[in-house]
């Protein structure tokens, strides 16, 4: 999968994680908030890995 596809996917993943966190907070669901935080963290880690690999290949 190319970098041009991965970057928007990880950004969308982070946005959905934030939305999940906010919705779970309104719904008073701590498990949903945890899942939202985990999704955001995975999105950030994915973007950082892509940036590090991209810089190493230059």
MOPAC internal coordinates of N, CA, C and O (Angstrom, degrees):
PM7 1SCF
backbone

  N    0.0000 0     0.00 0     0.00 0    0    0    0
  C    1.4471 1     0.00 0     0.00 0    1    0    0
  C    1.5372 1   107.50 1     0.00 0    2    1    0
  O    1.2310 1   120.22 1   -42.89 1    3    2    1
  N    1.3073 1   117.18 1   137.11 1    3    2    1
  C    1.4527 1   120.36 1  -175.55 1    5    3    2
  C    1.5348 1   111.31 1   -80.85 1    6    5    3
  O    1.2310 1   122.02 1   -16.74 1    7    6    5
  N    1.3100 1   113.73 1   163.26 1    7    6    5
  C    1.4664 1   120.29 1  -179.35 1    9    7    6
  C    1.5203 1   110.55 1   -65.41 1   10    9    7
  O    1.2310 1   120.19 1   146.66 1   11   10    9
  N    1.3298 1   117.23 1   -33.34 1   11   10    9
  C    1.4620 1   121.08 1  -178.91 1   13   11   10
  C    1.5269 1   111.95 1   -64.04 1   14   13   11
  O    1.2310 1   120.07 1   156.51 1   15   14   13
  N    1.3037 1   117.48 1   -23.49 1   15   14   13
  C    1.4645 1   121.52 1   178.09 1   17   15   14
  C    1.5336 1   110.50 1   -92.10 1   18   17   15
  O    1.2310 1   120.42 1   142.39 1   19   18   17
  N    1.3335 1   116.81 1   -37.61 1   19   18   17
  C    1.4621 1   120.80 1  -176.18 1   21   19   18
  C    1.5286 1   112.54 1   -66.84 1   22   21   19
  O    1.2310 1   120.05 1   138.71 1   23   22   21
  N    1.3228 1   117.51 1   -41.29 1   23   22   21
  C    1.4619 1   120.42 1  -176.00 1   25   23   22
  C    1.5264 1   111.63 1   -61.05 1   26   25   23
  O    1.2310 1   118.51 1   129.36 1   27   26   25
  N    1.3496 1   120.44 1   -50.64 1   27   26   25
  C    1.4698 1   118.57 1   177.56 1   29   27   26
  C    1.5238 1   113.48 1   -63.07 1   30   29   27
  O    1.2310 1   120.13 1   148.33 1   31   30   29
  N    1.3279 1   117.36 1   -31.67 1   31   30   29
  C    1.4656 1   119.97 1   178.56 1   33   31   30
  C    1.5271 1   110.27 1   -64.70 1   34   33   31
  O    1.2310 1   120.06 1   135.10 1   35   34   33
  N    1.3366 1   117.49 1   -44.90 1   35   34   33
  C    1.4593 1   120.06 1  -179.98 1   37   35   34
  C    1.5301 1   111.43 1   -68.56 1   38   37   35
  O    1.2310 1   119.98 1   144.38 1   39   38   37
  N    1.3340 1   117.65 1   -35.62 1   39   38   37
  C    1.4640 1   120.34 1   177.00 1   41   39   38
  C    1.5267 1   109.86 1   -65.48 1   42   41   39
  O    1.2310 1   120.46 1   136.13 1   43   42   41
  N    1.3269 1   116.73 1   -43.87 1   43   42   41
  C    1.4638 1   120.88 1   177.37 1   45   43   42
  C    1.5261 1   110.83 1   -62.73 1   46   45   43
  O    1.2310 1   120.66 1   142.58 1   47   46   45
  N    1.3201 1   116.34 1   -37.42 1   47   46   45
  C    1.4583 1   121.30 1   178.34 1   49   47   46
  C    1.5337 1   110.87 1   -62.31 1   50   49   47
  O    1.2310 1   120.67 1   137.86 1   51   50   49
  N    1.3337 1   116.32 1   -42.14 1   51   50   49
  C    1.4656 1   119.57 1   178.52 1   53   51   50
  C    1.5234 1   111.19 1   -66.53 1   54   53   51
  O    1.2310 1   119.91 1   139.13 1   55   54   53
  N    1.3197 1   117.77 1   -40.87 1   55   54   53
  C    1.4633 1   120.81 1   178.90 1   57   55   54
  C    1.5282 1   111.36 1   -63.92 1   58   57   55
  O    1.2310 1   120.54 1   137.74 1   59   58   57
  N    1.3248 1   116.58 1   -42.26 1   59   58   57
  C    1.4625 1   119.71 1   178.39 1   61   59   58
  C    1.5269 1   111.30 1   -66.20 1   62   61   59
  O    1.2310 1   120.26 1   144.77 1   63   62   61
  N    1.3252 1   117.10 1   -35.23 1   63   62   61
  C    1.4634 1   120.41 1   176.17 1   65   63   62
  C    1.5181 1   112.00 1   -63.82 1   66   65   63
  O    1.2310 1   120.50 1   139.01 1   67   66   65
  N    1.3328 1   116.64 1   -40.99 1   67   66   65
  C    1.4594 1   120.41 1   177.61 1   69   67   66
  C    1.5249 1   110.06 1   -65.27 1   70   69   67
  O    1.2310 1   120.37 1   136.29 1   71   70   69
  N    1.3271 1   116.89 1   -43.71 1   71   70   69
  C    1.4609 1   119.87 1   178.23 1   73   71   70
  C    1.5278 1   111.35 1   -62.37 1   74   73   71
  O    1.2310 1   120.65 1   140.81 1   75   74   73
  N    1.3257 1   116.37 1   -39.19 1   75   74   73
  C    1.4593 1   120.19 1   178.79 1   77   75   74
  C    1.5272 1   110.26 1   -65.33 1   78   77   75
  O    1.2310 1   120.54 1   139.80 1   79   78   77
  N    1.3275 1   116.56 1   -40.20 1   79   78   77
  C    1.4629 1   120.66 1   179.11 1   81   79   78
  C    1.5258 1   110.98 1   -62.94 1   82   81   79
  O    1.2310 1   120.54 1   135.22 1   83   82   81
  N    1.3266 1   116.58 1   -44.78 1   83   82   81
  C    1.4666 1   120.76 1  -179.03 1   85   83   82
  C    1.5282 1   110.21 1   -66.95 1   86   85   83
  O    1.2310 1   119.98 1   134.75 1   87   86   85
  N    1.3339 1   117.65 1   -45.25 1   87   86   85
  C    1.4637 1   120.45 1  -179.09 1   89   87   86
  C    1.5248 1   110.93 1   -63.93 1   90   89   87
  O    1.2310 1   120.39 1   139.41 1   91   90   89
  N    1.3230 1   116.86 1   -40.59 1   91   90   89
  C    1.4633 1   119.48 1   179.73 1   93   91   90
  C    1.5254 1   110.55 1   -67.78 1   94   93   91
  O    1.2310 1   119.98 1   149.56 1   95   94   93
  N    1.3277 1   117.64 1   -30.44 1   95   94   93
  C    1.4614 1   120.32 1   176.29 1   97   95   94
  C    1.5172 1   111.35 1   -67.78 1   98   97   95
  O    1.2310 1   120.57 1   140.27 1   99   98   97
  N    1.3198 1   116.53 1   -39.73 1   99   98   97
  C    1.4596 1   120.37 1   177.93 1  101   99   98
  C    1.5223 1   110.12 1   -68.20 1  102  101   99
  O    1.2310 1   120.69 1   142.20 1  103  102  101
  N    1.3334 1   116.29 1   -37.80 1  103  102  101
  C    1.4544 1   122.19 1  -178.26 1  105  103  102
  C    1.5316 1   111.70 1   -81.75 1  106  105  103
  O    1.2310 1   120.26 1   176.21 1  107  106  105
  N    1.3290 1   117.10 1    -3.79 1  107  106  105
  C    1.4625 1   123.59 1  -179.56 1  109  107  106
  C    1.5239 1   111.61 1    60.36 1  110  109  107
  O    1.2310 1   121.06 1  -127.97 1  111  110  109
  N    1.3379 1   115.57 1    52.03 1  111  110  109
  C    1.4548 1   121.72 1  -178.78 1  113  111  110
  C    1.5330 1   109.32 1  -123.03 1  114  113  111
  O    1.2310 1   120.04 1   -80.87 1  115  114  113
  N    1.3514 1   117.54 1    99.13 1  115  114  113
  C    1.4604 1   119.29 1  -177.98 1  117  115  114
  C    1.5333 1   112.92 1   -65.61 1  118  117  115
  O    1.2310 1   120.10 1   149.07 1  119  118  117
  N    1.3259 1   117.41 1   -30.93 1  119  118  117
  C    1.4625 1   119.84 1   177.60 1  121  119  118
  C    1.5152 1   111.46 1   -66.14 1  122  121  119
  O    1.2310 1   120.59 1   141.04 1  123  122  121
  N    1.3231 1   116.48 1   -38.96 1  123  122  121
  C    1.4593 1   120.67 1   177.61 1  125  123  122
  C    1.5146 1   111.67 1   -66.54 1  126  125  123
  O    1.2310 1   120.56 1   142.76 1  127  126  125
  N    1.3273 1   116.53 1   -37.24 1  127  126  125
  C    1.4591 1   119.92 1   176.87 1  129  127  126
  C    1.5236 1   111.02 1   -64.85 1  130  129  127
  O    1.2310 1   120.36 1   139.73 1  131  130  129
  N    1.3108 1   116.92 1   -40.27 1  131  130  129
  C    1.4610 1   120.52 1   178.44 1  133  131  130
  C    1.5230 1   110.65 1   -63.36 1  134  133  131
  O    1.2310 1   119.98 1   136.30 1  135  134  133
  N    1.2999 1   117.64 1   -43.70 1  135  134  133
  C    1.4569 1   120.89 1   178.06 1  137  135  134
  C    1.5274 1   110.22 1   -62.04 1  138  137  135
  O    1.2310 1   120.02 1   139.74 1  139  138  137
  N    1.3332 1   117.57 1   -40.26 1  139  138  137
  C    1.4581 1   120.91 1   177.06 1  141  139  138
  C    1.5204 1   112.01 1   -61.33 1  142  141  139
  O    1.2310 1   120.22 1   136.74 1  143  142  141
  N    1.3153 1   117.19 1   -43.26 1  143  142  141
  C    1.4656 1   121.15 1   178.87 1  145  143  142
  C    1.5248 1   110.26 1   -64.51 1  146  145  143
  O    1.2310 1   120.07 1   138.19 1  147  146  145
  N    1.3180 1   117.48 1   -41.81 1  147  146  145
  C    1.4611 1   121.20 1   179.48 1  149  147  146
  C    1.5268 1   110.47 1   -63.30 1  150  149  147
  O    1.2310 1   119.96 1   139.21 1  151  150  149
  N    1.3248 1   117.68 1   -40.79 1  151  150  149
  C    1.4639 1   120.98 1   179.17 1  153  151  150
  C    1.5229 1   110.36 1   -64.36 1  154  153  151
  O    1.2310 1   119.98 1   138.83 1  155  154  153
  N    1.3235 1   117.64 1   -41.17 1  155  154  153
  C    1.4657 1   120.78 1   178.15 1  157  155  154
  C    1.5257 1   110.39 1   -64.12 1  158  157  155
  O    1.2310 1   120.22 1   135.61 1  159  158  157
  N    1.3148 1   117.18 1   -44.39 1  159  158  157
  C    1.4620 1   120.72 1  -179.98 1  161  159  158
  C    1.5236 1   110.87 1   -62.76 1  162  161  159
  O    1.2310 1   119.92 1   137.81 1  163  162  161
  N    1.3294 1   117.76 1   -42.19 1  163  162  161
  C    1.4594 1   120.38 1   178.04 1  165  163  162
  C    1.5286 1   111.14 1   -63.89 1  166  165  163
  O    1.2310 1   119.95 1   143.26 1  167  166  165
  N    1.3148 1   117.69 1   -36.74 1  167  166  165
  C    1.4600 1   120.67 1   176.73 1  169  167  166
  C    1.5177 1   111.92 1   -64.89 1  170  169  167
  O    1.2310 1   120.64 1   138.04 1  171  170  169
  N    1.3274 1   116.39 1   -41.96 1  171  170  169
  C    1.4634 1   120.44 1   178.59 1  173  171  170
  C    1.5221 1   110.79 1   -65.37 1  174  173  171
  O    1.2310 1   120.45 1   135.36 1  175  174  173
  N    1.3149 1   116.74 1   -44.64 1  175  174  173
  C    1.4651 1   121.04 1   179.24 1  177  175  174
  C    1.5277 1   110.30 1   -61.48 1  178  177  175
  O    1.2310 1   120.09 1   138.33 1  179  178  177
  N    1.3122 1   117.43 1   -41.67 1  179  178  177
  C    1.4630 1   120.66 1   178.26 1  181  179  178
  C    1.5157 1   112.31 1   -61.95 1  182  181  179
  O    1.2310 1   120.09 1   135.73 1  183  182  181
  N    1.3349 1   117.43 1   -44.27 1  183  182  181
  C    1.4628 1   120.63 1   178.27 1  185  183  182
  C    1.5257 1   111.49 1   -64.59 1  186  185  183
  O    1.2310 1   120.09 1   138.57 1  187  186  185
  N    1.3232 1   117.43 1   -41.43 1  187  186  185
  C    1.4596 1   120.40 1   179.33 1  189  187  186
  C    1.5165 1   110.55 1   -63.28 1  190  189  187
  O    1.2310 1   120.03 1   138.45 1  191  190  189
  N    1.3197 1   117.55 1   -41.55 1  191  190  189
  C    1.4682 1   120.62 1   178.28 1  193  191  190
  C    1.5230 1   111.44 1   -62.86 1  194  193  191
  O    1.2310 1   120.06 1   139.99 1  195  194  193
  N    1.3209 1   117.49 1   -40.01 1  195  194  193
  C    1.4661 1   120.83 1   178.28 1  197  195  194
  C    1.5233 1   110.25 1   -64.40 1  198  197  195
  O    1.2310 1   120.07 1   136.24 1  199  198  197
  N    1.3288 1   117.47 1   -43.76 1  199  198  197
  C    1.4658 1   121.02 1  -179.17 1  201  199  198
  C    1.5232 1   110.84 1   -64.96 1  202  201  199
  O    1.2310 1   120.13 1   137.97 1  203  202  201
  N    1.3239 1   117.36 1   -42.03 1  203  202  201
  C    1.4690 1   120.30 1   179.62 1  205  203  202
  C    1.5204 1   110.36 1   -64.27 1  206  205  203
  O    1.2310 1   119.62 1   135.44 1  207  206  205
  N    1.3214 1   118.32 1   -44.56 1  207  206  205
  C    1.4679 1   120.70 1   178.67 1  209  207  206
  C    1.5257 1   111.51 1   -64.49 1  210  209  207
  O    1.2310 1   120.54 1   141.82 1  211  210  209
  N    1.3290 1   116.57 1   -38.18 1  211  210  209
  C    1.4482 1   120.63 1  -179.65 1  213  211  210
  C    1.5305 1   111.13 1   -65.93 1  214  213  211
  O    1.2310 1   120.23 1   139.36 1  215  214  213
  N    1.3410 1   117.16 1   -40.64 1  215  214  213
  C    1.4656 1   121.05 1   178.88 1  217  215  214
  C    1.5259 1   111.40 1   -69.20 1  218  217  215
  O    1.2310 1   119.80 1   145.14 1  219  218  217
  N    1.3344 1   117.99 1   -34.86 1  219  218  217
  C    1.4568 1   120.89 1   179.63 1  221  219  218
  C    1.5182 1   112.51 1   -71.35 1  222  221  219
  O    1.2310 1   120.12 1   153.59 1  223  222  221
  N    1.3288 1   117.37 1   -26.41 1  223  222  221
  C    1.4581 1   120.66 1  -179.42 1  225  223  222
  C    1.5236 1   113.24 1   -81.75 1  226  225  223
  O    1.2310 1   119.96 1   168.12 1  227  226  225
  N    1.3138 1   117.69 1   -11.88 1  227  226  225
  C    1.4717 1   120.17 1  -179.92 1  229  227  226
  C    1.4924 1   112.13 1   -77.87 1  230  229  227
  O    1.2310 1   120.10 1   180.00 1  231  230  229

